[in-house]
């Protein structure tokens, strides 16, 4: 084995802070670009530890092939006995919003009512909550999400935008909640099963809540990531949130443990009647340095600490 650690990635801009932190610390690591690659399953593994940083939103950047390739590579690595952080179990959960809902139901975490479907009329026959959200089963970066008000609007949207079925021909209808726009949603970042930090995210009506400074810069510059068709009225805002209820943190820990995640983010919202509703699991965690620094640390240094400790 020529390296201690291999980082699997698709979005090079997202990973630059991690690569820089690994280099500063002198970690013997290599990077593996999932966009253009090939592997021999008989020649694996080639490192002590693998860290998966693939994203389900790869398809909105024209990198659709990266996702099935990442899954196949990690499956082969795990069969051959390699340790993969955020491996196939965690990645499979991130790729499936319906699986996330099923897991939340199983462990007793509050969540939105949802149905997955591959046929519009079948969905309409089962669904009676309007307005609702239309989401891709394989989501990411808020792409291809719409608030719909009626069955006819669902029919019309998919007739006019058949590309919404891409990449896997599965979609989700999900319960819509009114939230206080001044409070937004809460995103918690976990590392090794413990809360790293939490932040409030004010979206101004947008769905792309990616915390990476590349996608949602702190200034007025344009984000690098592909973003949804409908831009929000103002840039997304991020604020430190140290007052996360202990019960919510414990629910997040249970969800991470049950989902087999090592590093990642969870998002929940607060309803008008006081419910705290989890709705998204992110195995690829884009950490926001300015937020973490208000808590007194560099988040990428913490990730490197965790990777080094995982090397044993």
VOROTOR-227257 format. One line per 8 residues: their letters; for each residue x, y, z of C-alpha. Coordinates in Angstrom, 2 decimals, m for minus. Example, Ala and Ser with C-alpha at 12.3 -4.5 7.8 and 13.67 -1.06 7.14 Angstrom:
AS> 12.30,m4.50,7.80  13.67,m1.06,7.14
//
This chain:
XXXXXXXX> 0.00,0.00,0.00  1.48,3.29,m1.12  m0.83,5.61,0.85  m2.43,5.64,4.26  m5.55,7.47,3.07  m7.40,7.90,m0.22  m10.09,10.58,m0.56  m12.78,9.78,m3.13
XXXXXXXX> m14.19,12.99,m4.63  m16.17,14.46,m7.52  m16.33,18.21,m6.81  m12.74,19.53,m6.69  m13.63,22.96,m5.29  m15.44,21.50,m2.27  m12.44,19.40,m1.30  m9.69,22.01,m1.49
XXXXXXXX> m9.87,22.96,2.23  m9.69,19.29,3.23  m6.76,18.59,0.90  m4.96,21.66,2.27  m5.49,20.56,5.87  m4.25,17.04,5.12  m1.16,18.49,3.43  m0.44,20.82,6.35
XXXXXXXX> m0.59,17.90,8.74  1.73,15.75,6.64  m0.79,12.94,6.12  0.25,10.40,3.49  m2.84,10.65,1.28  m3.93,10.45,m2.34  m6.98,11.81,m4.14  m9.22,9.74,m6.40
XXXXXXXX> m11.29,11.64,m8.96  m14.54,9.73,m9.51  m15.45,11.57,m12.73  m12.95,9.82,m15.01  m11.60,6.60,m13.58  m11.30,2.83,m13.77  m10.56,0.19,m11.17  m9.60,m3.47,m11.01
XXXXXXXX> m11.59,m5.14,m8.20  m8.88,m7.82,m7.92  m6.21,m5.19,m7.19  m8.03,m3.57,m4.26  m7.41,m2.20,m1.69  m4.43,0.10,m2.17  m4.67,2.12,1.06  m5.36,1.62,4.76
XXXXXXXX> m8.39,3.92,4.75  m10.76,5.42,2.21  m12.89,8.52,2.78  m15.92,8.92,0.52  m16.72,12.51,m0.45  m18.92,11.75,m3.46  m22.12,13.76,m3.77  m25.54,12.70,m5.11
XXXXXXXX> m25.78,16.11,m6.79  m23.02,15.15,m9.25  m25.61,14.79,m12.00  m26.52,18.50,m11.89  m22.90,19.25,m12.81  m22.81,16.81,m15.74  m21.02,14.14,m13.68  m23.78,11.54,m13.54
XXXXXXXX> m21.40,8.60,m13.97  m19.48,9.50,m10.80  m22.26,8.26,m8.49  m22.67,4.65,m9.71  m18.90,4.44,m10.11  m18.35,5.53,m6.51  m20.88,2.97,m5.28  m19.32,0.14,m7.29
XXXXXXXX> m15.80,1.07,m6.17  m16.75,1.24,m2.50  m18.69,m2.01,m2.68  m15.64,m3.77,m4.12  m13.37,m2.17,m1.52  m15.60,m3.31,1.32  m15.84,m6.84,m0.06  m12.04,m6.96,m0.12
XXXXXXXX> m11.88,m5.86,3.52  m11.00,m2.18,3.17  m12.30,0.35,5.65  m14.36,3.04,3.92  m15.66,6.02,5.88  m19.12,7.05,4.68  m19.14,3.83,2.69  m21.91,2.07,0.79
XXXXXXXX> m24.33,1.98,3.72  m24.07,5.73,4.32  m23.89,6.57,0.62  m26.93,4.44,m0.18  m28.87,6.36,2.47  m27.84,9.71,1.02  m28.90,8.60,m2.46  m32.42,7.74,m1.35
XXXXXXXX> m34.76,10.21,0.34  m37.35,7.45,0.73  m34.80,5.34,2.60  m34.07,8.31,4.86  m37.77,8.60,5.69  m38.03,4.85,6.34  m35.05,5.01,8.71  m36.48,8.02,10.56
XXXXXXXX> m39.75,6.15,11.01  m37.93,3.05,12.27  m35.99,4.87,15.00  m38.77,7.27,15.99  m37.47,10.57,14.58  m40.13,13.08,13.50  m40.20,13.49,9.72  m42.44,14.69,6.87
XXXXXXXX> m45.00,12.43,5.26  m43.63,11.36,1.85  m44.29,9.05,m1.08  m41.87,7.89,m3.76  m43.23,7.31,m7.25  m42.37,6.55,m10.87  m45.84,7.29,m12.26  m47.72,10.58,m11.88
XXXXXXXX> m51.24,9.13,m11.69  m50.18,6.51,m9.15  m48.75,9.30,m6.99  m51.89,11.41,m7.27  m54.05,8.45,m6.29  m52.14,8.13,m2.99  m51.45,11.78,m2.15  m53.82,14.25,m0.53
XXXXXXXX> m51.58,16.93,1.02  m51.46,20.14,m1.01  m49.38,22.22,m1.23  m46.42,19.85,m1.13  m42.83,19.62,m2.29  m41.69,17.73,m5.36  m38.17,16.38,m4.90  m35.84,13.99,m6.70
XXXXXXXX> m35.30,10.69,m4.89  m31.57,11.24,m5.44  m31.29,14.85,m4.35  m28.44,17.23,m3.69  m27.88,21.00,m3.50  m31.62,21.65,m3.56  m31.75,20.75,m7.25  m35.06,20.17,m9.04
XXXXXXXX> m37.33,20.94,m6.12  m40.71,22.62,m6.56  m43.57,23.67,m4.35  m46.78,22.39,m5.96  m50.37,23.28,m5.12  m52.50,20.70,m6.94  m52.50,17.42,m8.87  m52.86,19.36,m12.12
XXXXXXXX> m49.76,21.39,m11.30  m47.85,18.16,m10.71  m49.01,16.78,m14.06  m48.16,20.02,m15.85  m44.74,20.37,m14.22  m43.62,16.90,m15.27  m45.06,17.29,m18.76  m43.19,20.54,m19.26
XXXXXXXX> m40.01,19.40,m17.51  m39.51,15.68,m18.23  m35.85,16.08,m17.29  m36.95,16.16,m13.64  m37.14,12.37,m13.78  m33.37,12.31,m14.28  m31.15,10.58,m13.14  m33.03,7.55,m11.75
XXXXXXXX> m36.69,8.02,m12.80  m37.82,8.27,m9.18  m39.42,11.30,m7.54  m40.84,12.17,m4.14  m43.86,14.10,m2.94  m43.23,15.41,0.55  m45.27,17.23,3.16  m44.78,21.00,3.13
XXXXXXXX> m44.45,22.94,6.38  m44.82,26.65,6.96  m41.81,27.92,8.91  m40.86,31.31,10.27  m38.74,32.78,7.44  m36.67,34.72,9.97  m35.64,31.47,11.70  m35.22,29.25,8.64
XXXXXXXX> m34.01,25.71,9.20  m31.24,24.22,11.34  m28.34,22.19,10.00  m26.26,20.11,12.41  m22.86,18.77,11.44  m21.68,15.50,13.01  m18.23,13.97,13.11  m17.58,10.49,14.47
XXXXXXXX> m21.03,10.33,16.03  m20.77,13.64,17.92  m22.16,17.08,17.15  m19.48,19.29,15.61  m21.58,22.47,15.36  m25.01,23.69,14.31  m26.19,26.67,12.32  m29.39,28.38,11.30
XXXXXXXX> m29.89,28.71,7.56  m32.12,31.47,6.18  m32.98,30.57,2.58  m35.17,33.50,1.39  m37.28,31.00,m0.50  m34.45,29.11,m2.15  m33.76,25.38,m1.90  m29.98,25.35,m2.45
XXXXXXXX> m28.80,25.36,1.16  m25.35,23.91,0.48  m23.14,25.37,3.23  m19.97,25.34,1.13  m18.61,28.85,0.62  m18.04,27.82,m2.99  m21.78,27.31,m3.55  m23.12,30.01,m1.25
XXXXXXXX> m20.36,32.60,m0.88  m20.28,35.01,2.04  m20.06,37.92,m0.42  m22.12,38.67,m3.54  m20.11,36.51,m5.95  m21.84,33.79,m7.96  m21.71,30.23,m6.63  m19.65,27.62,m8.47
XXXXXXXX> m22.23,24.82,m8.10  m25.16,24.23,m10.40  m28.16,25.65,m8.58  m31.94,25.30,m8.94  m33.80,27.05,m11.74  m35.52,29.49,m9.36  m33.05,31.67,m7.48  m33.98,33.06,m4.05
XXXXXXXX> m34.76,36.73,m3.51  m31.49,37.16,m1.58  m28.36,35.10,m0.85  m28.68,32.28,1.67  m27.60,33.34,5.16  m25.82,31.17,7.74  m25.64,31.86,11.49  m24.07,29.93,14.38
XXXXXXXX> m26.67,28.14,16.50  m25.28,26.91,19.82  m28.72,26.46,21.43  m29.74,23.21,19.73  m32.06,21.30,22.10  m30.36,18.30,23.70  m33.18,16.01,22.56  m32.59,17.03,18.94
XXXXXXXX> m28.86,16.34,19.23  m29.62,12.89,20.66  m32.06,12.20,17.82  m29.36,13.21,15.36  m26.84,10.87,16.99  m29.30,7.98,16.76  m29.95,8.74,13.11  m26.24,8.87,12.29
XXXXXXXX> m25.56,5.61,14.10  m28.51,3.83,12.48  m27.50,5.10,9.04  m23.85,4.07,9.35  m22.56,7.60,8.78  m19.13,8.79,9.91  m19.21,12.44,8.81  m22.20,14.44,7.62
XXXXXXXX> m25.02,16.88,8.17  m28.64,16.66,9.24  m31.31,19.28,8.57  m34.49,19.90,10.53  m37.17,22.56,10.66  m39.40,24.00,13.37  m43.12,24.01,12.60  m45.65,26.56,13.78
XXXXXXXX> m47.07,24.05,16.26  m43.68,23.26,17.81  m42.64,20.10,15.97  m38.95,19.61,15.19  m39.02,17.75,11.88  m35.95,16.10,10.35  m36.06,16.01,6.56  m32.57,15.54,5.06
XXXXXXXX> m29.46,13.44,5.62  m26.18,14.52,4.01  m23.27,12.10,4.04  m21.09,14.51,2.07  m20.70,17.33,4.57  m19.58,20.67,3.18  m18.30,22.41,6.28  m18.53,26.18,6.63
XXXXXXXX> m15.32,27.56,8.12  m16.65,30.97,9.33  m19.41,29.24,11.33  m17.09,26.72,12.95  m14.60,29.44,13.85  m17.26,31.19,15.94  m17.19,28.00,18.02  m13.41,28.24,18.27
XXXXXXXX> m12.04,25.74,15.76  m11.30,24.99,12.11  m13.71,22.22,11.02  m11.33,20.72,8.49  m8.64,20.34,11.15  m11.20,18.41,13.20  m11.92,16.17,10.21  m8.21,15.51,9.79
XXXXXXXX> m8.00,14.66,13.50  m10.76,12.10,12.95  m9.14,10.66,9.81  m5.75,10.33,11.53  m7.35,8.62,14.55  m9.21,6.28,12.18  m5.89,5.23,10.67  m4.94,3.87,14.07
//
